[in-house]
Amino acid sequence: MSRRKVSQQLSRRTPGGPGVSNNVRMAEPRVKSLRTPDETIELPSLVQHQVDLGDFTVARVVAEPGWRWSTHVRQHVGGDWCQARHVGVVISGRVGVAFPDGTALEFGPDDVYEIPPGHDGYTIGHEPSVSLEWSGVRAFTGFRGSTRARTLATLVFTDIADSTVVANRMGDAAWRDLLSTHFELARLELERFGGREVNTTGDGLLATFDGPAQGLLCAAAIRGASQAQGLQVRAGVHVGEVEMVGSDIRGTAVHHAARIMEQAQPGETLLSETTHALALTSGLEFEDRGTRTLKGVPGEWRLFAHVADDQPTAR
């Protein structure tokens, strides 16, 4: 469907249709074309066109007859087996996947697949294989030896509420000592819950975690330690895809996490709906805070608050 047709269909939608309130703001649609990709990766016998849509990437992968990961890609990535998790659908041609235990699978047109890490992929037959993928897109090609890589991470922003008021009341020297102690305590909690400090943001910090439960528990622990100092800390937690640039991270997910934190009250941790869905099996408790408009972010976001004990324990 062309962009013009999409636009025409959207313009013909009737506001306030069945079951829809005229006061509800819908998220704005985003459309990109793989014919004009954000990035094109070319390797021997393989071309990958990809577009970025917010926090995730979609790619069209075309592998020529005779292409095989272990032959054409491994030298760029290293290791014996492809360590990417692939989720996608075959458009044309046939794709084969071999595993270390000797088993093999074959996919054809319209087959939707999920391939776990630890495999060798290849094209079957005399026709190129064409697939659309939305997971494993960048890890698959090894990021072309770049220092930049995209990965899914749990982002945690913290901030001391009313820090300017506290600093003015205490004076510069006493405030610097208190802030230094605050960061020392926060870093102890990061170590305890497996977090990685990315950078400090004046009187707060940004850290990443492998999973949402660890990030939420760490944020609660930092809040508890700060209360003992007489400080009120607010936190924002969001799961999204980020770009690793050396020791720093980039991407819209970082911006979203910061805006979520700004919505939190002193002593509160807010999290996105995505984070809430991923953390439901962790045994943590949450309260629905409704929808909010985040500064500079399209649409409305449903946020939740983490209801935590003062002394959470590491898991």
C-alpha positions in Angstrom: 0.0 0.0 0.0 1.4 3.4 -1.0 2.0 6.2 1.5 -0.7 8.2 -0.4 -3.3 5.5 0.0 -2.4 5.1 3.7 -2.9 8.9 4.2 -6.2 8.8 2.3 -7.5 6.0 4.4 -6.5 7.7 7.6 -8.2 10.9 6.6 -11.4 9.0 5.9 -11.6 7.7 9.5 -14.7 9.0 11.3 -13.9 10.5 14.7 -15.9 9.1 17.5 -16.8 5.9 15.7 -18.4 3.0 17.6 -17.0 2.7 21.1 -14.5 5.5 20.5 -14.6 8.8 22.4 -13.8 12.0 20.6 -11.6 13.0 23.5 -9.2 10.0 23.2 -5.9 10.9 21.5 -4.6 8.2 19.3 -0.9 7.5 18.9 0.3 8.9 15.6 1.1 6.3 12.9 4.7 6.1 11.6 5.3 4.8 8.1 8.7 4.1 6.5 9.5 2.3 3.3 12.1 -0.5 2.8 12.6 1.0 -0.7 14.3 3.9 1.0 15.9 2.3 4.0 17.6 4.0 6.9 20.5 1.7 6.5 21.7 -0.9 4.0 24.1 -3.7 5.0 25.9 -5.5 2.2 27.9 -8.7 2.8 29.0 -11.4 0.3 25.8 -12.9 -1.2 23.5 -11.0 1.2 21.9 -7.6 1.3 19.9 -6.3 4.2 17.7 -3.1 4.0 16.4 -1.9 7.3 14.3 0.9 8.8 14.0 2.1 12.4 10.6 2.7 13.9 11.1 4.2 17.3 12.5 1.5 19.5 12.7 -1.4 17.1 14.1 -2.2 13.6 12.6 -4.0 10.7 14.7 -5.4 7.8 14.3 -7.2 4.5 17.0 -9.8 4.1 17.9 -11.1 0.7 20.3 -14.0 0.6 21.6 -15.4 -2.7 21.7 -19.1 -3.6 24.7 -20.7 -1.9 24.7 -18.2 1.0 25.5 -19.6 4.4 26.0 -17.8 7.7 29.1 -19.9 8.6 30.7 -19.2 5.2 29.8 -15.6 4.6 29.0 -13.9 7.9 31.0 -15.8 10.6 34.3 -14.1 9.7 32.7 -10.7 10.4 31.1 -11.8 13.7 33.2 -14.6 15.2 32.1 -17.7 17.0 31.0 -21.0 15.7 27.2 -20.4 15.5 25.0 -17.4 14.9 24.0 -16.0 18.3 21.1 -13.8 17.2 17.4 -14.7 18.0 15.5 -14.3 14.7 11.8 -13.5 14.4 10.4 -13.0 10.9 8.5 -14.3 7.9 9.7 -15.8 4.6 8.5 -13.8 1.6 10.0 -16.0 -1.1 12.6 -18.7 -1.6 13.6 -21.3 1.1 15.6 -20.9 4.2 17.4 -23.7 6.1 18.7 -23.7 9.7 21.1 -26.2 11.2 21.7 -26.7 15.0 24.7 -28.0 16.9 22.8 -31.3 17.7 22.5 -32.1 14.0 18.9 -31.2 13.6 17.8 -28.9 10.8 14.6 -27.0 9.8 13.4 -25.6 6.5 11.1 -22.6 5.9 9.3 -21.5 2.8 7.0 -18.6 1.7 4.6 -17.4 4.4 6.3 -19.4 7.2 6.6 -17.3 10.3 9.6 -18.3 12.4 11.4 -17.9 15.6 15.0 -19.2 15.6 16.9 -19.3 18.9 20.5 -18.3 19.3 23.1 -21.0 18.3 22.4 -22.0 14.7 23.7 -21.8 11.2 21.4 -20.4 8.5 21.6 -20.9 4.7 19.6 -20.5 1.5 18.1 -23.6 -0.1 17.9 -24.1 -3.8 18.6 -21.9 -6.8 16.4 -19.0 -5.9 17.3 -16.1 -3.5 15.6 -16.3 -0.1 13.8 -13.1 0.9 12.6 -12.6 4.5 11.3 -9.8 6.7 12.7 -9.8 10.2 12.0 -7.7 13.3 14.3 -9.4 15.9 18.0 -10.3 15.5 18.3 -7.8 12.7 21.6 -6.1 13.8 23.2 -8.9 15.8 22.9 -11.2 12.8 25.4 -9.2 10.7 27.7 -8.4 13.5 27.1 -4.6 13.3 29.7 -4.6 10.5 32.6 -4.3 13.0 31.2 -1.0 14.2 31.6 0.3 17.7 27.8 0.8 17.7 25.3 -1.9 18.4 21.6 -2.0 19.2 20.2 -4.1 22.1 17.1 -4.3 24.2 17.7 -2.9 27.7 15.9 -1.9 30.8 16.6 1.8 31.4 16.4 3.4 34.9 16.5 7.2 35.5 16.7 8.6 39.0 16.5 12.1 40.2 16.5 13.9 43.6 13.2 15.8 44.0 13.5 19.5 44.9 17.3 19.3 44.8 17.7 23.0 44.2 15.7 23.9 47.4 17.7 21.4 49.4 21.1 22.6 48.0 20.2 26.3 48.8 19.2 25.4 52.3 22.3 23.3 53.1 24.9 25.4 51.3 27.3 24.3 48.6 29.9 22.4 50.6 27.3 20.4 52.6 25.3 19.7 49.5 28.3 18.3 47.6 29.1 16.0 50.5 25.5 14.8 50.7 25.3 14.3 46.9 28.6 12.4 46.9 27.3 10.0 49.6 24.0 9.6 47.7 25.9 8.5 44.6 28.1 6.1 46.6 24.9 4.5 48.1 23.3 4.3 44.6 26.3 2.6 43.1 26.3 0.0 45.9 22.7 -0.8 44.9 23.6 -0.9 41.2 26.2 -3.5 42.0 23.8 -5.5 44.2 21.2 -5.7 41.5 23.5 -6.1 38.5 23.0 -2.6 37.0 25.5 -0.7 34.8 25.9 3.0 35.4 25.8 4.9 32.1 26.3 8.4 33.4 25.2 10.9 36.1 22.7 13.6 35.3 23.4 16.4 37.8 21.7 15.0 40.9 20.5 11.7 39.3 21.8 8.8 37.2 21.0 6.7 34.3 21.6 2.9 34.4 20.8 -0.2 32.4 19.7 -3.6 33.5 19.2 -7.0 31.8 15.6 -7.2 33.0 12.8 -5.0 34.3 12.5 -6.7 37.7 16.2 -6.0 38.6 15.8 -2.3 37.5 12.6 -1.8 39.5 14.1 -3.4 42.6 17.2 -1.3 42.3 15.2 1.9 41.9 13.3 1.0 45.1 16.5 0.3 47.0 18.0 3.7 45.9 14.8 5.4 47.0 15.0 3.7 50.4 18.7 4.5 50.9 18.0 8.1 50.0 15.1 8.4 52.5 17.7 7.6 55.2 19.6 10.7 54.0 16.5 12.8 54.2 16.1 12.9 50.4 13.2 12.1 48.1 14.1 10.3 44.9 11.9 9.7 41.9 12.6 7.2 39.2 11.5 6.2 35.7 11.8 2.7 34.2 11.4 1.8 30.6 12.3 -1.2 28.4 13.4 -0.3 24.8 16.0 -0.8 22.2 19.1 1.4 22.6 22.3 2.0 20.5 25.5 1.2 22.4 28.2 3.9 21.6 31.2 3.0 23.6 30.1 3.2 27.2 27.2 5.5 26.4 23.7 4.7 25.0 21.6 6.5 22.5 18.1 6.2 21.1 14.5 7.3 21.6 14.1 4.8 24.5 16.5 6.9 26.6 14.4 10.0 25.9 11.2 8.1 26.8 12.6 6.8 30.1 13.7 10.4 31.1 10.2 11.7 30.3 8.6 8.9 32.4 10.7 9.8 35.3 9.7 13.5 35.1 6.1 12.3 35.6 6.9 10.6 38.9 6.2 12.2 42.3 8.9 12.4 45.0 9.5 8.9 46.3 7.7 7.2 43.4 8.9 4.9 40.6 6.9 5.1 37.4 7.2 2.6 34.5 5.9 2.3 31.0 3.2 -0.1 29.9 5.8 -2.2 28.1 7.9 -2.5 31.2 4.7 -3.4 33.3 3.8 -6.2 30.8 7.3 -7.7 31.0 7.5 -7.5 34.8 4.1 -9.0 35.5 5.6 -12.5 36.2 8.2 -11.1 38.7 5.8 -11.0 41.7 6.1 -7.2 42.1 3.1 -5.1 42.8 1.9 -2.2 40.6 -0.7 0.5 40.6 -2.2 1.9 37.4 -1.5 5.7 37.1 -3.6 6.1 33.9 -2.5 7.8 30.7 -0.1 10.8 30.5 1.3 13.0 27.8 5.1 13.0 27.9 6.9 16.1 26.8 8.1 15.8 23.2 6.7 12.3 22.8 3.8 11.7 20.4 0.5 10.2 21.8 -0.4 9.3 25.3 1.4 6.8 27.5 -0.1 4.5 30.1 2.0 4.5 33.2 2.2 2.3 36.3 3.7 2.8 39.7 5.9 0.2 41.4 4.6 -0.5 44.9 7.7 -1.5 46.8 8.9 -2.3 50.2 11.5 0.0 51.7 14.1 -2.8 51.8 13.8 -4.9 48.6 16.1 -7.9 48.4 18.2 -8.8 45.4 17.1 -11.7 43.2 
